[in-house]
């Protein structure tokens, strides 16, 4: 509707300009007639009468004169143009009314479907289960997802200052891709290997010579009246192998501690969560919204700022969209290692039970870090895919990727049809991102303390991902929760 109103405004402005031009033409023609009348022998009353007669299409009293003929032709042309504009306005108005009526019909149908779905959800919530054949809520949520992704990937949005598309610089260094794939292979084949960058006894510290615990420098930001304290921490990322840009090599996080903790290093046995960022999650605002209620219940939270985001974003990157495919793999590798480092720091600082949680991409990295952890850790993954491949190759983010650049960098003939070029690039991208498949890694160390939240109407993450993750016997102890989006204020969690 916003685009339609914009079109109406543009059309109205053009109409005003045309009418202004017509007015100028009428004035010019009237002045010419007036000047011609000065040289006429007829009385002023006759000239006035003849002018009015010309406007109304009456031939007398200038019948047969060239001036009368011109006036009549001008009047007829003006009336014809105004009639044409009036017809166009009526047709446009009819089109707007038809569009509005169609939109209203679709909204009424969606509203009816929402009410029906709400009744089904209420019934399912009472029984605690959902039949496989039961109808699901409408795809309005998917429509919103696709529209949002399309707008952010549109050329017009980029021209107005948008942050571009993913992969505008292509695939990236193939040697770095091979290096990151090798690291992921080690995690897969070695079981709970722990950190690949911070093994015990290789990190020097001033106190005891060697430690594998991150050296975090803390600064207290504020303390709330209810006793919660917010700290900001900085540390050197354990990943210093050249896979990260210089801006991302210095890590940043927030620590929110409940009442009674006076120092970050004195956990006093309170439980703690490590919150990992989702795709495009710059800053801490969304995850702080989740951490404060936990702190009021006596649970601490560390919120990690991911590489390539926020203050760790490279100078040549606009917004949160990475410019090369290899950067997504580097981001994941660093997030896993930094997560393991933060868990070890919490454990050595006397915090109690520990957990990892994340939304979307943050959930994928939470599963990966938990799979590598040598210690028990709880896990909550919200709306997380099986891997990054279907998200970028099948989901809403298809429209936000620069497929032309990716295909061009494949060094294949550009004579292929555009749809064929995209399919070739998708095939290569899916192959490269296959190393992010969480089902290739060991299951979490505590499947009984793992919750997977899955959206039923989500265009970014395929709803089948939750079923794929929990399909294996090792994943069967997962607690699976399905979220059906009825309206923003009508979310139901159905526990299977």
C-alpha positions as CSV (number, residue, x, y, z in Angstrom):
1,X,0.0,0.0,0.0
2,X,2.9,2.4,0.7
3,X,4.2,2.0,-2.8
4,X,0.7,2.5,-4.3
5,X,0.3,5.7,-2.3
6,X,3.7,6.9,-3.5
7,X,2.5,6.2,-7.1
8,X,-0.6,8.3,-6.5
9,X,1.4,11.2,-5.2
10,X,3.7,11.1,-8.3
11,X,0.7,11.0,-10.6
12,X,-1.0,13.9,-8.8
13,X,2.1,16.0,-9.0
14,X,2.3,15.3,-12.8
15,X,-1.4,16.2,-13.2
16,X,-0.8,19.5,-11.4
17,X,2.1,20.3,-13.7
18,X,0.0,19.5,-16.8
19,X,-2.9,21.7,-15.6
20,X,-0.5,24.5,-14.9
21,X,0.9,24.3,-18.4
22,X,-2.6,24.3,-19.8
23,X,-3.4,27.4,-17.8
24,X,-0.3,29.1,-19.3
25,X,-1.4,28.1,-22.8
26,X,-4.9,29.6,-22.2
27,X,-3.4,32.8,-21.0
28,X,-1.1,33.1,-24.0
29,X,-4.0,32.4,-26.3
30,X,-6.3,34.9,-24.6
31,X,-3.6,37.6,-24.9
32,X,-3.2,36.8,-28.6
33,X,-7.0,37.1,-29.1
34,X,-7.1,40.3,-27.1
35,X,-4.4,41.8,-29.2
36,X,-6.1,40.7,-32.4
37,X,-9.3,42.3,-31.1
38,X,-7.7,45.7,-30.7
39,X,-7.3,45.8,-34.5
40,X,-10.8,44.7,-35.2
41,X,-13.6,47.2,-36.1
42,X,-16.2,45.3,-34.0
43,X,-17.5,46.6,-30.7
44,X,-16.0,45.3,-27.4
45,X,-19.4,43.6,-26.6
46,X,-19.2,41.6,-29.8
47,X,-15.6,40.6,-29.0
48,X,-16.7,39.4,-25.6
49,X,-19.6,37.5,-27.0
50,X,-17.5,35.9,-29.7
51,X,-14.9,34.8,-27.1
52,X,-17.6,33.2,-25.0
53,X,-19.1,31.6,-28.1
54,X,-15.8,30.2,-29.1
55,X,-15.3,28.6,-25.7
56,X,-18.8,27.0,-25.9
57,X,-18.3,25.8,-29.5
58,X,-20.8,28.3,-31.0
59,X,-19.8,29.4,-34.5
60,X,-21.4,32.9,-34.7
61,X,-20.7,35.8,-34.8
62,X,-17.1,35.2,-36.1
63,X,-18.2,32.4,-38.4
64,X,-15.9,32.0,-41.3
65,X,-13.0,34.0,-40.0
66,X,-9.6,32.5,-39.3
67,X,-9.5,33.8,-35.8
68,X,-12.9,32.2,-34.9
69,X,-11.7,28.9,-36.4
70,X,-8.6,28.9,-34.3
71,X,-10.5,29.7,-31.2
72,X,-13.0,27.0,-31.8
73,X,-10.2,24.4,-32.5
74,X,-8.4,25.5,-29.3
75,X,-11.6,25.2,-27.3
76,X,-12.3,21.8,-28.7
77,X,-8.7,20.6,-28.1
78,X,-8.8,21.8,-24.5
79,X,-12.2,20.1,-23.8
80,X,-10.9,16.9,-25.4
81,X,-7.7,16.9,-23.2
82,X,-9.7,17.6,-20.1
83,X,-12.1,14.8,-20.9
84,X,-9.2,12.5,-21.5
85,X,-7.7,13.4,-18.1
86,X,-11.0,13.0,-16.4
87,X,-11.4,9.5,-18.0
88,X,-7.9,8.6,-16.8
89,X,-8.6,9.8,-13.3
90,X,-11.8,7.8,-13.2
91,X,-10.0,4.7,-14.5
92,X,-7.2,5.1,-12.0
93,X,-9.7,5.6,-9.2
94,X,-11.4,2.4,-10.3
95,X,-8.1,0.6,-10.2
96,X,-7.4,1.9,-6.7
97,X,-10.8,0.9,-5.5
98,X,-10.4,-2.6,-7.0
99,X,-7.0,-3.0,-5.4
100,X,-8.3,-1.8,-2.1
101,X,-11.3,-4.2,-2.2
102,X,-9.0,-7.1,-3.1
103,X,-6.6,-6.2,-0.3
104,X,-9.6,-6.0,2.1
105,X,-10.9,-9.4,1.0
106,X,-7.4,-11.0,1.5
107,X,-7.1,-9.3,5.0
108,X,-10.6,-10.6,6.0
109,X,-9.6,-14.1,4.8
110,X,-6.4,-13.9,6.7
111,X,-8.2,-12.7,9.8
112,X,-10.6,-15.6,9.6
113,X,-7.7,-18.0,9.2
114,X,-6.0,-16.5,12.2
115,X,-9.0,-16.9,14.4
116,X,-9.4,-20.5,13.2
117,X,-5.7,-21.2,13.8
118,X,-6.0,-19.6,17.3
119,X,-8.8,-22.1,18.2
120,X,-6.6,-25.0,16.9
121,X,-3.7,-23.7,18.9
122,X,-5.8,-23.4,22.0
123,X,-7.0,-27.0,21.5
124,X,-3.5,-28.3,20.9
125,X,-2.1,-26.4,23.9
126,X,-4.7,-28.1,26.1
127,X,-3.8,-31.6,24.8
128,X,0.0,-30.9,24.8
129,X,0.4,-32.3,21.3
130,X,-0.5,-31.7,17.6
131,X,-1.6,-34.2,15.1
132,X,0.5,-34.6,12.0
133,X,-2.5,-33.9,9.8
134,X,-3.6,-30.8,11.6
135,X,-3.6,-27.6,9.5
136,X,-1.1,-25.0,10.4
137,X,-1.3,-21.2,10.6
138,X,-1.3,-19.2,7.4
139,X,1.9,-18.0,5.7
140,X,1.5,-14.3,6.6
141,X,4.7,-14.5,8.6
142,X,6.6,-15.9,5.6
143,X,5.2,-13.1,3.4
144,X,6.6,-10.6,5.9
145,X,10.0,-12.4,5.9
146,X,10.2,-12.5,2.1
147,X,9.1,-8.8,1.8
148,X,11.7,-7.6,4.3
149,X,14.5,-9.6,2.7
150,X,13.5,-8.4,-0.8
151,X,13.5,-4.8,0.2
152,X,16.9,-4.9,1.8
153,X,18.3,-6.6,-1.3
154,X,16.6,-4.3,-3.8
155,X,18.7,-1.9,-6.0
156,X,16.5,1.0,-5.1
157,X,17.1,0.4,-1.4
158,X,20.9,0.3,-2.1
159,X,20.6,3.6,-4.0
160,X,18.9,5.2,-1.0
161,X,21.8,4.2,1.3
162,X,21.2,0.6,2.0
163,X,24.0,-1.8,3.1
164,X,24.3,-3.7,-0.1
165,X,24.0,-7.5,-0.7
166,X,25.8,-10.4,0.8
167,X,29.0,-11.6,-1.1
168,X,29.6,-8.4,-3.2
169,X,33.3,-9.4,-3.3
170,X,32.7,-13.0,-4.2
171,X,33.9,-16.2,-2.6
172,X,37.1,-15.1,-0.9
173,X,40.5,-16.8,-0.5
174,X,40.2,-20.5,-1.4
175,X,43.2,-21.3,0.8
176,X,41.4,-19.8,3.8
177,X,38.3,-21.8,2.9
178,X,40.3,-25.0,2.9
179,X,41.9,-24.0,6.3
180,X,38.5,-23.4,7.9
181,X,37.1,-26.6,6.4
182,X,40.0,-28.5,7.9
183,X,39.3,-27.1,11.4
184,X,35.6,-28.1,11.1
185,X,36.7,-31.5,10.1
186,X,38.8,-31.9,13.2
187,X,35.9,-30.9,15.4
188,X,33.7,-33.5,13.6
189,X,36.3,-36.4,13.8
190,X,37.8,-35.7,17.2
191,X,34.6,-35.7,19.2
192,X,34.5,-33.2,22.1
193,X,37.8,-31.7,21.1
194,X,37.4,-28.5,23.0
195,X,39.2,-25.3,21.7
196,X,41.5,-25.8,18.8
197,X,43.2,-22.5,19.6
198,X,43.5,-22.5,23.4
199,X,44.7,-25.9,24.6
200,X,45.9,-26.0,28.1
201,X,49.4,-24.6,28.7
202,X,49.9,-22.4,25.7
203,X,48.6,-19.0,26.7
204,X,51.0,-17.0,28.9
205,X,49.7,-14.9,31.8
206,X,51.6,-12.7,34.3
207,X,50.4,-14.8,37.3
208,X,51.3,-18.4,36.6
209,X,53.1,-18.4,33.3
210,X,50.5,-20.4,31.3
211,X,46.7,-20.7,31.2
212,X,44.0,-21.4,28.6
213,X,41.6,-19.0,30.1
214,X,40.8,-15.8,28.2
215,X,42.3,-12.7,29.7
216,X,39.2,-10.4,29.9
217,X,39.6,-6.7,30.9
218,X,36.4,-5.6,32.7
219,X,34.9,-2.2,33.2
220,X,31.7,-1.6,35.3
221,X,29.2,0.4,33.3
222,X,26.3,0.8,35.7
223,X,24.5,-0.8,38.6
224,X,20.7,-0.9,38.8
225,X,18.6,0.0,41.8
226,X,17.5,-3.7,42.0
227,X,21.2,-4.8,42.4
228,X,22.0,-6.0,38.8
229,X,25.4,-4.9,37.6
230,X,26.5,-4.4,33.9
231,X,30.1,-4.9,33.0
232,X,31.9,-4.4,29.6
233,X,34.7,-6.7,28.8
234,X,37.5,-6.7,26.1
235,X,39.8,-9.6,25.2
236,X,42.1,-10.8,22.5
237,X,40.2,-13.3,20.3
238,X,41.9,-16.8,20.5
239,X,41.7,-16.9,16.7
240,X,44.8,-15.1,15.6
241,X,45.6,-17.1,12.5
242,X,44.8,-14.4,9.9
243,X,41.3,-15.6,9.2
244,X,39.8,-12.5,10.9
245,X,40.2,-8.9,9.8
246,X,42.2,-6.7,12.2
247,X,39.0,-5.0,13.4
248,X,37.6,-8.4,14.6
249,X,40.7,-9.7,16.4
250,X,39.8,-7.8,19.6
251,X,36.7,-9.3,21.3
252,X,34.0,-7.5,23.1
253,X,31.2,-8.7,25.4
254,X,28.9,-7.6,28.2
255,X,28.4,-9.4,31.5
256,X,25.2,-8.9,33.5
257,X,25.5,-10.2,37.1
258,X,22.6,-10.5,39.6
259,X,22.5,-8.9,43.0
260,X,25.3,-9.9,45.4
261,X,28.1,-10.2,42.9
262,X,30.6,-7.4,43.4
263,X,33.3,-8.5,41.0
264,X,33.1,-10.3,37.6
265,X,35.7,-12.9,38.7
266,X,33.6,-13.9,41.8
267,X,30.8,-15.9,40.4
268,X,29.7,-17.3,43.8
269,X,28.2,-20.4,42.2
270,X,25.4,-18.6,40.3
271,X,24.4,-20.1,37.0
272,X,25.3,-18.3,33.8
273,X,24.4,-18.2,30.1
274,X,26.5,-17.2,27.1
275,X,24.3,-15.4,24.5
276,X,25.6,-15.7,20.9
277,X,24.6,-13.2,18.2
278,X,22.3,-14.1,15.3
279,X,22.9,-13.1,11.7
280,X,23.0,-9.3,11.5
281,X,22.7,-8.9,15.3
282,X,24.9,-5.8,15.8
283,X,25.2,-4.6,19.4
284,X,23.6,-6.0,22.5
285,X,20.1,-4.5,22.7
286,X,18.0,-7.6,21.8
287,X,19.9,-10.0,24.0
288,X,20.1,-7.6,26.9
289,X,16.3,-7.6,26.8
290,X,16.5,-11.4,27.5
291,X,19.4,-11.1,30.0
292,X,17.8,-8.7,32.5
293,X,14.9,-11.0,33.5
294,X,17.4,-13.7,34.0
295,X,19.5,-11.5,36.2
296,X,16.5,-10.7,38.4
297,X,16.1,-14.4,38.9
298,X,19.7,-14.8,40.0
299,X,21.2,-15.9,36.6
300,X,24.2,-14.2,35.1
301,X,24.7,-13.6,31.3
302,X,27.6,-13.0,29.0
303,X,26.6,-11.3,25.7
304,X,29.2,-11.7,23.0
305,X,29.6,-9.2,20.1
306,X,30.4,-11.4,17.1
307,X,33.2,-10.8,14.6
308,X,32.3,-8.7,11.6
309,X,29.6,-7.0,13.7
310,X,29.3,-3.7,15.7
311,X,32.7,-2.4,16.7
312,X,34.3,-5.5,15.3
313,X,33.0,-4.8,11.8
314,X,35.7,-4.3,9.0
315,X,36.1,-0.8,7.6
316,X,35.1,-1.9,4.1
317,X,31.8,-3.6,5.2
318,X,28.6,-1.6,5.1
319,X,26.2,-2.7,7.8
320,X,26.1,-6.4,8.9
321,X,26.3,-8.0,5.4
322,X,29.6,-9.7,4.8
323,X,31.3,-9.1,1.5
324,X,32.8,-12.6,1.0
325,X,31.4,-16.1,1.6
326,X,34.6,-17.1,3.4
327,X,33.9,-14.4,6.0
328,X,30.8,-16.2,7.1
329,X,32.9,-19.3,7.7
330,X,35.5,-17.3,9.6
331,X,32.8,-15.7,11.7
332,X,31.5,-19.1,12.7
333,X,35.0,-20.5,13.5
334,X,35.8,-17.5,15.7
335,X,32.4,-17.5,17.5
336,X,32.8,-21.2,18.4
337,X,36.3,-20.6,19.8
338,X,35.4,-17.4,21.7
339,X,32.3,-19.2,23.1
340,X,34.4,-22.0,24.5
341,X,36.8,-19.5,25.9
342,X,34.0,-17.6,27.7
343,X,32.7,-20.9,29.1
344,X,36.1,-21.7,30.5
345,X,36.4,-18.2,31.9
346,X,33.0,-18.6,33.7
347,X,34.0,-22.0,35.0
348,X,37.3,-20.7,36.4
349,X,35.6,-17.7,37.9
350,X,33.4,-19.9,40.1
351,X,30.1,-19.6,38.3
352,X,27.7,-22.5,38.6
353,X,25.8,-24.3,35.9
354,X,26.6,-23.0,32.4
355,X,24.6,-22.8,29.2
356,X,24.8,-21.6,25.6
357,X,21.9,-19.9,23.8
358,X,21.4,-18.1,20.5
359,X,18.9,-17.0,18.0
360,X,19.1,-18.1,14.3
361,X,22.8,-18.2,13.4
362,X,23.6,-17.8,17.1
363,X,21.7,-21.0,17.8
364,X,23.8,-22.9,15.1
365,X,27.0,-21.7,16.7
366,X,25.6,-22.6,20.2
367,X,25.1,-26.2,19.0
368,X,28.5,-26.3,17.5
369,X,30.2,-24.9,20.6
370,X,28.2,-27.3,22.8
371,X,29.2,-30.2,20.6
372,X,32.9,-29.3,21.1
373,X,32.6,-28.6,24.9
374,X,34.4,-31.1,27.2
375,X,32.1,-30.1,30.1
376,X,28.4,-30.4,30.6
377,X,26.5,-27.4,29.2
378,X,22.9,-26.6,28.8
379,X,21.7,-25.4,25.3
380,X,18.8,-23.4,24.0
381,X,18.6,-22.7,20.3
382,X,15.9,-20.4,19.0
383,X,14.8,-20.6,15.3
384,X,18.0,-22.1,14.2
385,X,18.6,-23.9,10.9
386,X,20.4,-27.2,10.3
387,X,23.1,-25.3,8.5
388,X,23.7,-22.0,6.6
389,X,23.2,-23.6,3.2
390,X,19.4,-23.7,3.0
391,X,19.2,-20.2,4.6
392,X,21.1,-18.5,1.8
393,X,20.2,-20.9,-1.1
394,X,16.5,-21.6,-0.5
395,X,15.1,-19.1,2.1
396,X,14.3,-15.5,2.1
397,X,17.9,-14.4,2.0
398,X,18.2,-15.7,-1.6
399,X,17.1,-12.2,-2.7
400,X,19.8,-10.6,-0.5
401,X,22.7,-12.4,-2.1
402,X,24.8,-11.1,-5.1
403,X,24.4,-14.1,-7.4
404,X,25.8,-12.3,-10.4
405,X,29.2,-11.7,-8.6
406,X,29.3,-15.3,-7.3
407,X,28.7,-16.7,-10.8
408,X,31.2,-14.4,-12.4
409,X,33.9,-15.5,-10.0
410,X,33.3,-19.2,-11.0
411,X,34.9,-18.4,-14.3
412,X,32.2,-20.0,-16.3
413,X,30.8,-18.7,-19.6
414,X,28.5,-15.7,-19.0
415,X,26.4,-16.8,-22.0
416,X,24.3,-19.1,-19.9
417,X,20.8,-17.8,-19.1
418,X,20.4,-15.8,-15.8
419,X,18.4,-18.5,-14.1
420,X,21.1,-21.1,-15.0
421,X,23.8,-18.8,-13.7
422,X,22.0,-18.5,-10.3
423,X,21.6,-22.2,-10.0
424,X,25.3,-22.8,-10.6
425,X,26.2,-20.3,-8.0
426,X,23.7,-21.8,-5.5
427,X,25.1,-25.2,-6.0
428,X,28.6,-24.0,-5.3
429,X,27.5,-21.9,-2.3
430,X,25.5,-24.9,-0.8
431,X,28.6,-27.0,-1.2
432,X,30.8,-24.5,0.6
433,X,28.4,-23.9,3.4
434,X,27.8,-27.6,4.0
435,X,30.6,-27.6,6.6
436,X,28.2,-25.7,8.9
437,X,25.8,-28.6,9.2
438,X,25.3,-29.2,12.9
439,X,24.3,-32.8,12.4
440,X,27.8,-33.7,11.4
441,X,29.1,-32.8,14.9
442,X,28.6,-34.8,18.1
443,X,25.3,-34.1,20.0
444,X,25.3,-31.8,22.9
445,X,26.9,-33.1,26.1
446,X,23.5,-32.8,27.9
447,X,20.7,-33.6,25.5
448,X,18.3,-33.7,28.4
449,X,19.1,-30.0,29.1
450,X,18.7,-29.0,25.5
451,X,15.7,-27.1,24.0
452,X,15.3,-26.4,20.3
453,X,12.7,-23.7,19.5
454,X,11.4,-24.1,15.9
455,X,9.2,-21.7,13.9
456,X,6.4,-23.2,11.9
457,X,6.0,-20.2,9.5
458,X,9.5,-18.9,8.8
459,X,10.9,-18.0,5.4
460,X,14.5,-17.6,6.7
461,X,14.8,-21.0,8.3
462,X,13.2,-24.1,6.7
463,X,10.8,-25.6,9.2
464,X,12.1,-29.0,8.4
465,X,15.5,-28.1,10.0
466,X,14.2,-28.9,13.4
467,X,13.0,-32.3,12.3
468,X,16.3,-33.0,10.6
469,X,18.3,-32.0,13.7
470,X,16.2,-34.2,16.0
471,X,15.9,-37.1,13.6
472,X,19.0,-39.0,14.8
473,X,18.8,-41.2,17.8
474,X,21.5,-39.2,19.5
475,X,19.3,-36.1,19.3
476,X,16.1,-37.8,20.3
477,X,16.3,-36.6,23.9
478,X,16.0,-33.0,22.6
479,X,13.0,-31.1,24.0
480,X,11.4,-29.7,20.8
481,X,9.2,-26.7,20.9
482,X,7.2,-25.5,17.9
483,X,6.2,-21.8,17.6
484,X,3.2,-21.1,15.5
485,X,3.0,-17.3,14.6
486,X,-0.7,-16.4,14.7
487,X,-0.2,-12.7,15.5
488,X,2.6,-10.8,17.2
489,X,0.7,-10.8,20.5
490,X,-0.6,-14.4,20.1
491,X,2.4,-16.8,20.3
492,X,1.8,-20.2,21.6
493,X,4.6,-22.7,22.6
494,X,3.5,-26.2,21.9
495,X,5.7,-28.8,23.6
496,X,6.0,-32.2,21.9
